[in-house]
Amino acid sequence: MSNILFTWELGGNTGHLHKLVPIIGRMIARGHRVSFITKDLIGSRRLLGDLPVALFPAPLWRGKVKGLPPVVCYPDILLRTGFMDTDGMVALVEGWMALFRLLAPDLIVAEHSPGALVAARVARLPCVLVGTGFTVPRPAQPFPSITPWQKVEPDRLRSGTDKAREMINRVLVKSGGEPLERLADLFTPHDSVLTTLPELDHYGPRPAASYCGPIMLRSTKPRPQWPQSGGPRIFVYLHAHLPVFPELMRQLAELECAALVVAPDLASSDVKRFQRAHLRLTPEQVDMGMVAEEADAVFNHASHGMVVELLRLGKPPIMLPSYVEQALLAYRVFQRGLGIMAQPSSGGWDYGRLIRRLIGDQAMAAKAAAFAKRYRAFDQNQVLEALAEKLEHLAGS
């Protein structure tokens, strides 16, 4: 039996948990002791249920940094999430290392946890990186652009990469660790497993990468309840607090369609404001398999989990990304002709026109069908077994 420690430090929503919980469950089923240092104790316990996992709060930097240029590469994200504050990050690394001493892990499984990786480098503990193409960045010198739809000068990428290495090295030296020769050295000494498919890697396919395929938390959800009205069936999964939400609702209200909108943060005032006979709003999740089968068009914010699920079912999405991670995935999907990208920040979108474009695009439908056929044999249970064996090997079990 090995002592496996999972970590999750950066990123919002529950997509990170949805991939970690099945892996945690599989390691427990195979007899290992599991601990989890998480940024969301309540959400983690809710999804883990009664699995015997010791939960600890992640040491998180909660400050704000000003005066940095716009984000164009992964190192820019590191600078915005604490590493410009050397003394603050040294304190957080001390917190990580105290937890490591308490838990004495044989292996750390890190999901979007740069602070944990710095602490593991100081403590000389083995790690494996698990995540999508975004949370397991493509190591290079300099790190590549994460805004490929705009021109970024090579000098800007070099300066961002060098600045992040400089600031992380300050933390490492103050913490008693070995400084990095290259920023990529924070990631490359460790094994990594990409829980995505090559076509949906945020950075594009990596020839030498280990792709295990998507891992998702499976749960039973009710079938979608569509309004009893004419026109195409339109499904929307979008958070109600996003700026794009009111305009999309306004346009759907004027269309002849049967629209079902799922918004996890939906307020009663939103329902009162937007609901119509042909436009139904709910905060409750529904069966996405049934959605893919029954809907004529699906809007979402280009979260990795939903895009993967839709495309594996042969349904090209209309993607409305709000954050750079979502925009990068939407851009890759759009590049491959597997969906439509409508970045809300550019404004002025005619969503009815996008719906008609999607429904009438036979080439896109054929590409999505081919994608689904290519991965029809994908078996998450087999993936989890293979990943568990890999983790056991790395832990020395």
N, C-alpha and C positions, 0 to 999 in steps of 0.2 A: 504494500500500500504506500502510495506517495502522498505528499502534502502539496496540493496544487493551489496557487493563489491567482485569482483573476482580478484585474484592475480595469476601471473605466473612469477617466478623468475629464475629458473634453467632449463637447457635442450635446445637442439638445434632443428632445423628444425621446421616444422609446425604441427606436430602431436598433440602437446599440445593444439594449437589453434583449431584444427579440432574437438576436443572433447568439448572445452569450448564454442565455438560459438553457437552450437545448444542449449545448456543449457541457455546461455545468451538470445538468441532469445525467448525461451519459457518463461523465467521470465518476459521479456518485454511484451510479448503477454498477460500475466496474470496481467498486470497493475503495475508492480514493477519498481522502479527506479534502474538503474544498472550503476555502475562505474567499471572500469577495470584498475588495475595497472599492466602493462605488460612490459616484457623485450624487446618487439618488437612492437613499436608503428606503424610503417608502415605496417608490415605484419598483425597486428591486425585489423587496419582500412580497409585494402584491403579485408579481409575475412568477416568483420562485415558489410561492405557496408554502407548503410545509416541508420542502426539501431541506435537509439538515446542512445548511450553509451558514457559517459565521459571517455576519455583515459588519463592515467598518466604514465610517465616512472617509472619503478621499480628502487628502489635504489639497484644498483648492485656493487659487489666487483669485481674489474678488475685487481687485482694484480696476482702475481705468488708466489707459495710456493715451496721451495726446501727441500730436505733432508728427505722426508717422505717415509715410506715403500710402496711397491705396494698396489694398492687398492684390498682389499679382502672382504670388508663389507661396508654397507651404511655409517656408521660413518666416514670411510676414505674419502668418497666424501664430507661430511660436512667440514672436515678439509682442503680439497683442494679448497673449494669455499668460503673461507673467515674467518672461525672461528679460524684459527691460528693467525689472525691479530685482536687482541682484540679491540684496539682503532679504527681500521677501521670499524669493525662490530658494535661497539657502535655508530659510526657516522651514519651508515646505518640504524640501529634501530631507531635512532632519526628521520631519514628521513621517515621511515615507519610510525612512530607514528604521525608525522606532517600531513601526508596524512590521517591517520585515524581521526585525529581531524577535518581536513577540510571536510571529506566526511561523518563522523558520521554514519558508517554502523550499521545496525541492525544485520548483519551476514556477515562474511568473508568466501568466498568459495576459498580455497587455492589449487592450482595445483603446486606441486613441488616448494614450497615457504618456506624454512626453516627460512629465515630471517624474513618473515612476521609472521611466527608462534612465533618466539621469541618476536617480538614487540607486537603481540596480547596477549601473556602471561603477558607482562609488563602492557599493557593497560586493561587487563581482558576483552577482547572482545570474543564473541562466534565465533567459526570457524567450518567449515566442510571441511575435506580433500577429494578431488576428484582426481582420477587418476588411472593409471594402478597399478599392483602389485609392480612395481619398484618405482614409485613416491609416493606411499603410502606404506612405508616400513613396514615389519612385525616386530612389537615391541617385543623385547625379551631382556633378560639379560644373556649373551651378544647378540648383534644383530647377526643374522646368516650370513654365508658366501654367497657372491654373485658370487663366483667362484667355484661351486661345482664340476667341472671337475678336480680340483686339490686339494691336501690335504692341509688343513689349520688347524694348531694347535689351540685348544680351547684357549690357553693363548694369541695367537695373536688376536683372536676375542675379548677377554676381554680387552686387552690393547687398541685396537682401540676404543671400545665402551667407556671405561673409559676416554680416552684422549679427545674424542669429548664432553663428558659430562662436563669434567673439563673446557674446553675452552668455551663452551656455557655458563656455570655458571659464568665465569668471565664477559662475556658480560651482562648477566642478572643482576648480582649484581651491575655493574657500571651503568646500565640503570634503576635501582630501582625496579627490578623484583625479584620474589621468585626463588631461585635456584632449580634445578632439583635434586630429590633423585635418579632417574634413567633416563638415556637418553630417554627411551621409554615414559617418562612423557611429553616430548615435543609434542608427537603425541596422546597418549591415552586419554587425557581429552576430545578430540573432537570426534564428529561423523565422520565416514569415509565411502565413497562410492567408490567401486572398479569398474571402467569402463572397465571391462574385464570379462572373463569367468573363472571358477575355474581351468579348464585344462590349461589355458594360464596365470595364475598367475605366475609371475617371481619366487616367493618363493614356489610355489606349493599351492594346495588348503588349505584354512584356514577355519576350521569348523564353526567358529562364525562370519565370515566376511559377509558384505553386498555387494553382487555382483549384480550390475544392468545390466551388459552386456555392450558390446562396444557401444560407441556413436561416430558417424562419421558425418562430414559435407558432405551433399549430394549435388552434382552438376552434371550437364549434361556434359559428355565428349564424344568425337567422338569414333567410333569403331576403333579397331586396324587395320592398313593397313599393311598386311603381304607382304613380298617379294614374287614374283611369282617364286618360286623355289621348288625343291623337298626336301624330307626329313622331319623330325619332325619340328613342329613349336615351336620355343624357344622364350620366352619372358624374357627380363631382365629389372628390375628397379634397378638402381644403380647410385650413384653419380660419376661423371667422375673424380673427384679429388682424389678418393680413390686409394690406391696403387694396389688393386686387379684389377682395371678396365682395364688397358692395357693388362694384361696377359689373362684375360677372352676374350677380344676382339680378341686377336691374335689367341686363340684356336678356337673361333667361326668362324673366317675367314677360318680356315682349315677344318671345318666340312661340311658335306653335310646336310644342314638344311635351314629353312627359319626363320631367327632370326630378331626380332624387339627389339630394345634397347631404353628405355626411360631413359634419364639422365637429371635431371632438370638443372644442371650446365654445360651442354654440350657446348663446344666452336666449332666454325667453323673449327678450326685446328683439333679437334677430329674427326669431320665428314670426313675431307679430309684424315686423317691418317688411319681410320679404316673402312669406309663404303665400302661395296662390293655389287654386285648384289643380293646376298642372305643375306646380313647383313645391315639392315636399322637402322640408328640412328636418334633420334629426342629428343628435350627437352620437347615436348608437352605431357601432360598426356592423357591417353586413358581410355576407359570404362573397368574397371577391371572385371566386370561381363562377358563381352564378351571375355576378355583374359582368364578367368578361363574356359570358355566354349570351346574356340578354341585352346588354347595352349596345347602342349604335356608336356612342362616343363616350370617352372617359377623360375627365379633367383631373389632374392632380398636380402637386407641387414638386414633382420629380424626386421624391424620396426614393432611395435605392430599393428598399423592400417592395414598394408598390410597383415601381417600374419593372423590376424583375418578374414579379408575379403576373403582371398583365402580359408581358411579352412571352413568358413561358406558356401562357394560355392563348397566344396568337392575337392579342388585342393591342394595337398601337395606341399610345396615349397622346393626349394634348397636355403638354407640360408647362406649368406656370411657375418657374423657379423664383424663389425670393432670396436665397442665399447662394454664395459662390459654389458651395459643394453641390447643391441642386442644379445650378446653372451649368456646371461642368459636365455632370451626367447627362442633362438634357441636350447639351451640345453634342456629345458623343452619339446619343441615340438619334438625334436629328441628322448628323453626318451620315449615318448608316441607312437613312431612309426608313427608320423604324418608328418614327413618331414626329409630332409637330412641337416645336419650341416657340413659346410666345412669352418673352421676358417682360413681366409687367412693368418694369422700370422704364421701358421705352414708350409705354403708353399708347393709347389710340387703337387698341385692338377691337376688331369686329368679331366677337366670339361666334356669332351665328355663321359668319363666313368660314371660320376655322372648322366648325362642325361640318358644314357642307363639303369643304375641301377634304376632310378626313374620310367622310363616308364615300366620296366619289373617287378616292385615290386607290385604284386597283393595284398599282405597283407597290404601294406601301403595304396594303393588305397582304399581298403575296410574300413580301419580305418578312412580315411578322409571322405569317403562317410557316414559312421556311425556318425561322428562328425557333418557333415552338416545336416543329418536327425534329430539329437537330437535337433538342434537349428533352425529347419526350421520355427517354429512358432514365432521366436523372432521378436518383433515389436518395433522398436525404438521410435515410437510415444507414445506407452504405457509407455515405460521406461522414456521418458522425462516428461510425465504427473505425474508419480509416484515420480520422483525425484523432480519436481517442488513442489509438495505437501509436500514432506519432508523438502525442504528448507524453504517453507513458515512456517511450524511448528517450525523449529529451529529459524527462525527470529521473531517468535511471531506474525505472521500475523493472 
